[in-house]
Each structure stands twice: as structure tokens, then as C-alpha cells.
């Protein structure tokens, strides 16, 4: 079974489905390579004007596949901080695509999955989705540090210091997502938006996308995200990170457990 499925649900709209439901669409190196190549194919295909990215099964994605070697085939320079640099290279590759990508999140998106979504141009979530980065509780800051540039100081600080999940409605309210929809209408709503985007000539859409990103770059967003790689690498030398590496998956599961009384 392929780790990705693609279909064309509307004229000019390509849809990519992360297809590892038995692994909760965990992001392995092989899956990420396939995803980037498929997205690049869409950039080269004149029949594609916009791409929707979603997950099969109960969730969008559980994040990086901690049972696999994530640096297989890595192109980032080796040495301290290689993983964070590789993650940045991966997500900026999505960020810098010519044509827009829409993340469609249902169920939950955890850690690396939130990085993937934040690298997309538009993000739509189910109201009951759960968005979280529990790794900040047990190991390190994010590999791709989108929180502050997307959410602002106070919201980013709360999420970084608590690692608590937010639901889809809150994700839309604070700016992680564009909008939240009831779970049962999410797919149709996203497809309607994608078709609206695809109705614009693609040469103009590509310039419109770049104009937003160029302004973001001038404001320093790209440099701010890149600057976080050194702090992520530094975290790898802490006692907490050494403990985390003894059983990373179990540590993330513990950190992601709801707290008594909510969260």
C-alpha cells in the first residue's frame, strides 16, 4: 500500500492523502520524500492549481515517526543540529512551492504534523480537532519554530511553556488555522475553498502567494524560524533530552495525556 494517495476532486485541484492510517500517518523519512516529490510534481503540472493535503483514518498525523530513522537520505550538513536543519529544509520546501497548498486537519495533529500544516498556505480544521506540540514538555523546542511568527508572543509563549493541546476552534481563533468547521462538513468546505482558489489563473495565484511570503520574509519570519535550529540543537544536550531518547515514543505519549480537569 502506498504511503500517499492522490486524486483530483475538482478541476485544477489535486488532493494528497497521507495514507498510513495504521501508523496514524506518522511522518517517516520515506513518506516525507514522497510527499515533497508529489508536491513538486504538482508545481510542474499545468493541470494543478492548488493542492489539498489531508490524512487517512482517524487523524491528520501523529507527527514524526519516532520508530524510524528520520535522517535517512538527509541533505542537511551533518553535525550538531542536523535534524533541526533538515526539518527546516523540508518545511521551507513546502513553504516555497509556487502553487498553494491547503492543510485539512481532522482528528489530531501532533508535533511534526503541526509543522507540516504550518508550512502550508491555508489551514482548515475540524472544530473538534486537537492540535498540540507535547515535545516541548519532555525534550526540546520545535524543530521548525513557527509558533511566534504565526501566533504572536503571548499565544506562542503559552503553548511553548505548557505544551497543552488546543481544539480546532481555538486554533482558528489564535491564527494557527484560517477557519474551523464541524467535522462532518470539513471536507466539503475545504474542497469549496480549493475550487475557489483554482478558479483564479494560476500565474496570478502564484504571484499573489509570493507577495504574501515576501512581506513575511521582510518582517524576519524566515530568519526567526531558522534561528530556532540552534536552540533546538542545544536542547539535545540537556538531561531531559537524554531521558527522552531512552523511550521517545512513550515520553511523547505521557506528555500528550490530557491533564485532570481539562487541557
N, C-alpha and C positions, 0 to 999 in steps of 0.2 A: 504494500500500500504506500502510495506516495505521501510524503510529509506535507505536500501542498496540493490543493485542488484549485483550478481556475475555471471560471465561467464568464459569460457575457450576458448579464441580466437585462441590459438595456443598450440602446445604440450608443457607442462611444464609451461604455462603462465596462471595465474589467473588474472582476471580483476575485480576490485571492482568499482562500480559506486555509488557515493553519490546521493541518489535518493529523494531529497526534492526540486524539481525544483520550486515549488510554494513558497518556503521559500528561494530560491536562495542557496539551500544546506547549510543553516545555521547550525553550529555545536552545537547541543544540547548535554546535558549530555547523553541522551539515544543513540543518534547517535554515539557519541564517544565510548561509551561502546560496541556497536555493531561492530564498526569498529575495535577496538582493539581485540575483540574476533575473528572476522573473519580473521584478520591478523595472530593471533596466531594459528588458525586452519591451515592456510597455512604453517606455520612453522612446524606443526606436520604431514602434509600431504606429503608423499613421491612423489606424483604426481605433486606437485607445486615446481617450481624452482625460480620463480620471480613473483612479483605482480605489476600490473599497477593500479594506483588509479586516477580516473577522476571524473568529476561532470556531472550530467544530466542537460539538459536545457541550459540556456544562459551563464552559468559561472561555474567555478570550485567550488567556495564557497565564500559567503559574510562574512565569519568569524564566530565568536561565536554567538550563538543565544541569543541575549540580552533580548528576551522576555521570556526566560526560566530560571529555577534555575540551573545554571551550576555546583553547588556543590552537586546536588543530588547524593547520593551514593559515595561521596568523600572519599578517603582513606588517604589523607594528614592530618597531625595533625591539629586540629582546632587552631584558634587564628589568630593574625595579620599576614597577608601574606599567609593565607591558599590557596587562589585561585592561586596565582603565583606558589606555591609549587605543587599544584595539576596539573597545566598546565605543569610544568616541568616533573612531574612523567609521565604524559600522553605522551608527545613527546619523552622523553627518552625511553619509552616503544616501540615506533615505531623505534627509532634510534637503539635500541639494539636487534631487531629481527635478527634471524640467517640468513634469506634469504632476498635478496634485494627487495626494494620497489621503484617503479618509479612513480613520480607525473607527471600527464599530465594536463597542465593548459590551459584552453581556457577562453575567456570572461574576467573574472577578478578574482583575489584572494585578499581578504582584511583581514588585521589584523590577527586574529587567523588562517585563511586559509593559510597565508604565513608561519605561524609557522608549520602547518601541512606539507606543502610542504618542508620546510627546514629540517624537521626531516626525510624525505625520502632520499634514497641513490642517486638517479638520478632525475633530474628535467628537463622536456622539456616543452616549452611554445609556444603558438601561437605568431607570430610576433606582432599581434595587441592586445594581452592580456594586461591588466592593473594590475600591482602589487602595492599594497600600504598598508601603516600602518598609517591611519589618526588619530588613537587614540593618537599618540604622540602629536598631536596638541591640544587636549582637555582634556586628563585625566592622562596619565601615560606612562612610558616606556613600551615596550612589556613585556608580561608575560614570554615568552621564548625568551631570548635575543640573537638571532642568528646573528644579524647584523654584529658586529665587527669581530667575529671569522670566518664568511664566506666571508665577503666583504672587510675587512681591515678598517683602521682608517678613511681615508678621505671619502670614499664612505659611510661607516656606519654613519659618523657624519652628512653628508648632508641629508641623509634620515631621521635620527633621529631628526634633527633640523627643517626640513621643513615638513615632513610627506607627501611630494609630491609623486604622482604615477610615475612609470616608465613603459614603454612598454616592450613587450617580447624581442625585440632586445636588449634593454638596459639591461634587466635582465640577458641575456646571456653574454653580454659584460663585466659586472662587477662581474659576478660569482655567482649570485643567481641561475641561471639555467645553465644547460650544453649547450643547444642549443635552438635556436628559429627556428620555421618552419612556412611557410604560414598556415593560419588556416585550409585551405582545405586539407592540407597534413599532419597535425599534428598527427591524429590518426594512419594512416598507417606508418608514420615514427617511432612513439613510439612502435608500435607493431613489427616493423622490429628490433628495438634495443632490445626489450624484448626477442624476439626469439633468437637473437644472444647471449644474456646473458644465456638463458635457454639451449643453446647448450653446455655449459660448465658443467662438472659433478658438482652436487650440493655440494658435500663435499669440493671440491676445491673452488667453488664460496664463500661458507660460510667463509672459511679461508681467502680468498682474501679480503672479506668485512671487516672482523675483523682486518686484518693487517692495513688497512687504518684508521679505527676507533681507534685502539690502538695508532697509531702515533699521531692522533689528540688529544687523551686524554693526552699523554705525553706532548704535546705542551700547555696543560692547557685549551683546549676548553670547556671540560665538567665543570670544576671548574668555568670558566668565565661565562658560561651560568647560572649555579646555583647561582653564586654570585649576579646576577641581581635580584633575587627574593626579596631581602631586599629593593632594591631601588624601585621596583615596589610597594611593600607594603607601603613604606614611601610616595610614591606619592598619595596613597589613603587618606592621611590626609591633602592634600592641598585644598585650596579654589577651585581651578579648578576642582578637582575630586568631591567635594561636588556638584558643579554646574552640572557636567556631570551626576551624578547619578539622578538628578531630571528628566532628559529625555535623557537617554543614547543613544537610537537609533537616535533621532533627532540630537543630538550633533555629532555623527559619520557621519551622512548624510551631515551636514553642513561642517564638516572638509574635507570630501571627494569631495566636489564640485570642479570642475576644476577652476583654477584661470584665471582671464582675461588675454588674450594673450597667453594662453597655460597652461602647467602643468598637 
